[in-house]
Amino acid sequence: MTLAELAKGESRTVLSVRGESLVTRRLMEMGVIPGVAVRMVKSAPFGDPLEINVRGYSLALRRNEAESVELEQVATNE
């Protein structure tokens, strides 16, 4: 699951940040690193950008940037 797929109000833990671009590096500098919790606050009316909460502050990301952040899957007991 990626950060772009997270529902409004949902929280997950970051597993990895994929890619070697400057955007990927900048995300990690801003605290989006493996092991940190992120929460989806909201998305703009047309779905881009997304507002997330990470380490106590709000961060706006484009949907394509959020797709590079891989999140943990929630285990289901079925």
Backbone as a chain_set.jsonl record, in Angstrom:
{"seq": "MTLAELAKGESRTVLSVRGESLVTRRLMEMGVIPGVAVRMVKSAPFGDPLEINVRGYSLALRRNEAESVELEQVATNE", "coords": {"N": [[0.843, -1.17, 0.0], [0.461, 2.268, -0.721], [1.175, 5.682, 0.241], [-0.487, 7.33, -1.203], [-2.814, 5.854, -1.411], [-4.017, 5.868, 1.032], [-6.771, 6.315, 3.208], [-8.872, 9.107, 4.186], [-8.189, 10.34, 7.398], [-6.991, 7.991, 8.215], [-4.235, 6.178, 9.622], [-0.893, 5.03, 9.242], [2.238, 3.18, 9.286], [5.353, 4.095, 7.904], [7.055, 2.102, 5.585], [8.988, 2.164, 3.545], [10.703, 4.501, 1.381], [10.577, 4.871, -1.901], [12.766, 5.22, -4.731], [15.153, 7.483, -6.298], [15.141, 10.163, -6.646], [15.319, 13.809, -6.372], [13.059, 14.67, -5.046], [12.335, 12.43, -3.533], [14.515, 12.311, -1.775], [14.151, 14.758, -0.473], [11.667, 14.334, 0.794], [12.455, 12.462, 2.711], [14.237, 14.035, 4.177], [12.412, 15.734, 5.344], [11.278, 14.164, 7.237], [9.781, 11.923, 6.512], [10.335, 8.915, 6.881], [11.35, 5.425, 7.117], [9.513, 3.677, 9.605], [8.237, 5.796, 10.838], [5.102, 7.245, 11.842], [2.359, 8.146, 9.78], [-0.441, 10.215, 8.932], [-3.357, 10.531, 7.024], [-4.758, 13.548, 6.289], [-6.426, 15.104, 4.55], [-7.586, 15.403, 1.115], [-7.293, 17.468, -1.783], [-10.056, 18.927, -3.667], [-9.99, 17.762, -6.311], [-8.409, 15.612, -5.83], [-5.681, 16.078, -5.66], [-3.403, 18.332, -4.343], [-2.362, 16.153, -1.588], [-2.915, 16.249, 1.923], [-0.951, 15.46, 4.609], [-0.185, 14.335, 7.942], [2.73, 14.336, 9.697], [5.088, 13.572, 12.112], [4.042, 15.573, 13.793], [3.515, 17.822, 12.228], [1.918, 19.403, 9.376], [1.943, 18.372, 5.978], [1.993, 18.949, 2.552], [1.543, 17.03, -0.328], [2.079, 16.021, -3.707], [0.071, 13.684, -5.496], [1.524, 11.826, -7.082], [4.019, 11.948, -5.852], [3.391, 10.934, -3.339], [2.899, 8.314, -4.002], [5.363, 7.097, -3.983], [5.903, 6.448, -1.406], [5.88, 3.778, 0.612], [3.673, 1.937, 2.656], [2.899, 0.155, 5.735], [0.923, -2.831, 5.74], [-2.291, -3.468, 7.06], [-2.954, -6.071, 9.225], [-5.373, -8.597, 8.784], [-7.788, -10.552, 10.471], [-9.118, -13.083, 9.273]], "CA": [[0.0, 0.0, 0.0], [1.219, 3.513, -0.763], [0.585, 6.828, 0.92], [-1.548, 7.86, -2.072], [-4.0, 5.01, -1.249], [-4.502, 5.993, 2.4], [-8.069, 6.991, 3.328], [-8.918, 10.264, 5.071], [-8.219, 10.007, 8.818], [-6.296, 6.731, 8.47], [-2.812, 6.27, 9.962], [-0.06, 3.849, 9.007], [3.673, 3.354, 9.476], [6.124, 4.082, 6.663], [7.992, 0.986, 5.418], [10.108, 2.606, 2.717], [10.502, 5.577, 0.417], [11.22, 4.352, -3.109], [13.255, 6.166, -5.723], [16.423, 8.167, -6.083], [14.981, 11.541, -7.115], [15.464, 14.875, -5.385], [11.82, 14.691, -4.264], [12.462, 11.34, -2.561], [15.481, 12.743, -0.757], [13.526, 15.845, 0.287], [10.668, 13.718, 1.679], [13.16, 11.862, 3.846], [14.751, 15.138, 4.99], [11.287, 16.311, 6.074], [10.838, 13.241, 8.274], [9.043, 10.76, 6.0], [11.347, 7.858, 6.874], [10.823, 4.155, 7.627], [9.234, 3.577, 11.027], [7.467, 6.939, 11.335], [3.666, 7.179, 11.582], [1.775, 9.218, 8.969], [-1.902, 10.208, 8.931], [-3.958, 11.282, 5.933], [-5.663, 14.575, 6.797], [-7.427, 15.317, 3.509], [-7.087, 15.64, -0.233], [-7.952, 18.582, -2.455], [-11.275, 18.495, -4.365], [-9.73, 16.882, -7.453], [-7.531, 14.536, -5.393], [-4.271, 16.447, -5.682], [-2.472, 17.581, -3.514], [-2.804, 15.474, -0.38], [-2.358, 16.789, 3.159], [-0.672, 14.417, 5.598], [0.412, 14.762, 9.194], [3.895, 13.52, 10.005], [5.921, 14.14, 13.183], [3.424, 16.734, 14.411], [3.259, 18.944, 11.332], [1.199, 19.083, 8.137], [2.774, 18.374, 4.782], [1.217, 18.765, 1.331], [2.278, 16.25, -1.327], [1.386, 15.623, -4.926], [-0.288, 12.27, -5.469], [2.61, 11.004, -7.635], [5.066, 11.881, -4.83], [2.882, 10.051, -2.282], [2.975, 6.93, -4.485], [6.691, 6.543, -3.728], [5.998, 6.114, 0.02], [5.224, 2.5, 0.875], [3.193, 1.838, 4.032], [2.591, -1.18, 6.238], [-0.434, -3.342, 5.532], [-2.947, -3.835, 8.306], [-3.273, -7.495, 9.246], [-6.784, -8.919, 9.022], [-8.008, -11.892, 11.034], [-10.281, -13.701, 8.606]], "C": [[0.894, 1.241, 0.0], [0.477, 4.616, -0.024], [-0.561, 7.426, 0.104], [-2.858, 7.09, -1.906], [-4.636, 5.139, 0.137], [-5.811, 6.781, 2.433], [-7.976, 8.15, 4.32], [-9.054, 9.811, 6.525], [-7.453, 8.755, 9.197], [-4.814, 6.977, 8.735], [-2.123, 4.955, 9.67], [1.395, 4.201, 9.288], [4.385, 3.228, 8.133], [7.071, 2.88, 6.676], [9.219, 1.415, 4.634], [9.694, 3.785, 1.854], [11.302, 5.178, -0.811], [11.692, 5.49, -4.001], [14.544, 6.839, -5.311], [16.352, 9.636, -6.473], [15.232, 12.541, -5.985], [14.237, 14.959, -4.495], [11.877, 13.616, -3.185], [13.395, 11.742, -1.43], [14.865, 13.826, 0.13], [12.456, 15.312, 1.244], [11.342, 13.145, 2.921], [13.75, 12.934, 4.754], [13.657, 15.771, 5.836], [10.68, 15.332, 7.071], [10.021, 12.063, 7.813], [10.071, 9.644, 5.804], [10.729, 6.567, 7.413], [10.677, 4.175, 9.145], [8.394, 4.711, 11.585], [5.992, 6.771, 10.957], [3.231, 8.383, 10.756], [0.264, 9.074, 9.006], [-2.394, 11.064, 7.78], [-4.959, 12.267, 6.523], [-6.787, 14.797, 5.796], [-6.76, 15.41, 2.156], [-7.881, 16.789, -0.836], [-9.146, 18.061, -3.254], [-11.05, 17.562, -5.555], [-8.701, 15.806, -7.124], [-6.052, 14.865, -5.353], [-4.147, 17.914, -5.308], [-3.159, 16.914, -2.317], [-2.187, 16.188, 0.817], [-2.182, 15.641, 4.133], [-0.112, 15.065, 6.854], [1.54, 13.793, 9.503], [4.733, 14.253, 11.045], [5.38, 15.455, 13.731], [3.217, 17.941, 13.511], [2.552, 18.459, 10.075], [2.126, 19.252, 6.944], [1.87, 18.131, 3.586], [2.093, 18.078, 0.299], [1.435, 16.073, -2.578], [1.119, 14.122, -4.841], [0.851, 11.399, -6.004], [3.799, 10.918, -6.673], [4.66, 10.914, -3.719], [2.941, 8.584, -2.702], [4.337, 6.3, -4.252], [6.886, 6.142, -2.271], [5.187, 4.855, 0.282], [4.906, 2.374, 2.362], [2.937, 0.394, 4.426], [1.156, -1.552, 5.892], [-1.009, -3.687, 6.906], [-3.334, -5.305, 8.217], [-4.759, -7.683, 9.523], [-6.894, -10.342, 9.539], [-9.258, -12.487, 10.45], [-10.096, -15.18, 8.503]], "O": [[1.946, 1.261, 0.638], [-0.706, 4.485, 0.291], [-1.505, 7.973, 0.674], [-3.919, 7.623, -2.231], [-5.698, 4.565, 0.379], [-5.938, 7.802, 1.757], [-7.103, 8.165, 5.188], [-9.922, 9.0, 6.85], [-7.279, 8.478, 10.384], [-4.211, 7.874, 8.147], [-2.712, 3.886, 9.835], [1.739, 5.363, 9.501], [4.057, 2.358, 7.326], [7.797, 2.661, 7.647], [10.348, 1.083, 4.996], [8.51, 4.035, 1.627], [12.533, 5.146, -0.784], [11.104, 6.572, -4.026], [14.969, 6.779, -4.158], [17.385, 10.29, -6.617], [15.34, 12.175, -4.815], [14.352, 15.284, -3.313], [11.502, 13.87, -2.04], [13.086, 11.53, -0.257], [15.042, 13.808, 1.349], [12.349, 15.783, 2.377], [10.86, 13.321, 4.04], [13.765, 12.767, 5.973], [13.929, 16.288, 6.92], [9.663, 15.643, 7.692], [9.594, 11.26, 8.642], [10.605, 9.456, 4.71], [9.701, 6.608, 8.089], [11.567, 4.617, 9.871], [7.884, 4.603, 12.701], [5.669, 6.23, 9.899], [3.677, 9.505, 10.999], [-0.262, 7.965, 9.098], [-1.918, 12.181, 7.576], [-5.909, 11.857, 7.19], [-7.963, 14.694, 6.144], [-5.536, 15.487, 2.052], [-9.017, 17.045, -0.435], [-9.235, 16.857, -3.495], [-11.852, 16.656, -5.78], [-8.175, 15.156, -8.027], [-5.243, 13.994, -5.036], [-4.797, 18.72, -5.974], [-4.353, 17.088, -2.076], [-1.06, 16.677, 0.735], [-3.136, 14.932, 4.451], [0.372, 16.197, 6.826], [1.333, 12.581, 9.564], [5.049, 15.429, 10.872], [6.148, 16.346, 14.092], [2.782, 18.989, 13.987], [2.578, 17.273, 9.746], [2.971, 20.146, 6.906], [1.063, 17.202, 3.601], [3.234, 18.478, 0.071], [0.209, 15.985, -2.501], [1.86, 13.387, -4.189], [1.123, 10.338, -5.442], [4.516, 9.918, -6.676], [5.493, 10.16, -3.216], [3.024, 7.702, -1.848], [4.46, 5.077, -4.317], [7.914, 5.56, -1.924], [3.96, 4.863, 0.185], [5.744, 2.66, 3.217], [2.78, -0.48, 3.573], [0.288, -0.687, 5.77], [-0.29, -4.141, 7.796], [-3.965, -5.732, 7.25], [-5.331, -7.015, 10.384], [-6.171, -11.232, 9.09], [-10.333, -12.412, 11.045], [-10.963, -15.875, 7.975]]}, "num_chains": 1, "name": "protein.A"}
